[in-house]
Structures are given as C-alpha cells and as structure tokens.
Amino acid sequence: MSWIEKERKRRQREAEKSAAVQAAADSGLDVDGEHAMRALWQRFEAGNAALPPELQLLREEVTYMPERGPRFLAWLRAPNGAALGFTGDAVRYVWPERNASRSHNFWIRWNIDERWLEVSQRVSSATPPVMRDYRFDDGRIEQVLKGLVQGQRVKAAKLRKRRFWLF
C-alpha cells in the first residue's frame, strides 16, 4: 500500500471520529454517575454470566435494610469470602482477611468533578483516614473477576488507568 492510501485512510478515520463526537454532543446525552455505575455493574454481571457454571460467582440479592452504612442491592460472592457489592451508586470490593494498618477493600465510584470512574482505598488507620484515589480503567473488569474466581486479592492500584507505557 502506498503512502497516499495510508494518508487517505487516516483522514477518513479522523473524519468519522470527529463526526461521532459531534453527534454525541448534539444528542444532548450526558453521562452521569448513576448510569455509569449501573453500566459498570452490568458489565461485572455479564462477565460473571459468561463464565462456565462451575466457575461463576454466587449472586446474592440483598433483601434487608441495614441500620447503618450503605444499602447494597446485590453481591457477587467468591468461595473464599471475597465479594463485589453494588449499592446503586458505587461498587464495593471486600477482601475477607483483615489488616490492621491498611485496608484491602476499596470502592469504585463516579467522580463528579472529573467525570470518570474512580477507585478509592483507605491507606492508613489514622483518624481521619488517608484515602488514595485512582482513575479506574474499565478494561480491568476481567482482572477483578479473575481474582475473585481464583481466590486472589485484587489490588486497587492495579486497576488504575495508566497514562504512559511504563507508568
């Protein structure tokens, strides 16, 4: 293929991409947190449903209202006790083993200011707790499900969206 054909195809892709961006802007659709979180939870459930039946995580509907704390709508539980819970506006990862200095649990929430999904984890036992936030890479959904199925702890820092090849 000559360089002329390559350049023609590159310009055509750019034109299609800009047309798609303009169409989305013209449609008035605005991504909000609730829709983004529901779409994320549906992707977790679809990934679980795609697993063979013997590897699928147990799905539990929550029917009781807790006195304190968030109300979870559903859980995906692993055999070792690790789980993913959905509250409607956030996804919670829970690891069953306790650590006195640092939590292995984390939340995936919608960041209103930045307009992206974010992983939040408590990294100290101080009062008030020190939190670390990362931009969530939604391409890592399979990694979360794999960790749950294999009984391995999922680290919040491994779910962040990287900006450069080495970082």
Phi, psi and omega in degrees: 000136181279168181292335180293315178296319178299316180294321179297316179293321179297315179294325178294318177297318179296319179295318179294320180295314180293326177294321179293319178296317180294321179296320178294321179292321180289332183289342179080005178288129180235124180286126175242171186298317183297315180293320180296319181289321177296320178295321178296315180296322177296325177292322175297315181293322178294320176296321177293319180293334180283346179287155173300150185305325181286345180255351184296145175284148179286125178264126181239126172276138179264125184247352182252156180256119180288154179289320180231157176087179183287152177265117179272141179269323182204156177230146167248111187253138175268160180299332182275359178104347175292153185203160169243129179240149181240126181258352185108324177236005178200160175242132182247130173257128182237126175255133189289335182276134181272151176223125186291329186264330185215136180281141174265357180271156176206165178246147169244118184227169175270126176271112185294318183292315184271343179063050175210167176282143186223139175262127179240131180222139174282127184246005176212162178261013180291164176244120354290155183292148175272126182251147174238131182243139177229149172286128185279133176265108184290356173283355182260014178300318180298325178295321178296313180296320179298316178299319179294315182294320183274356179076025179255144180289136176266127180267134183299322182295335179284349181264001184283155178277122181269144183264330182236164183302313183275341188251000000 
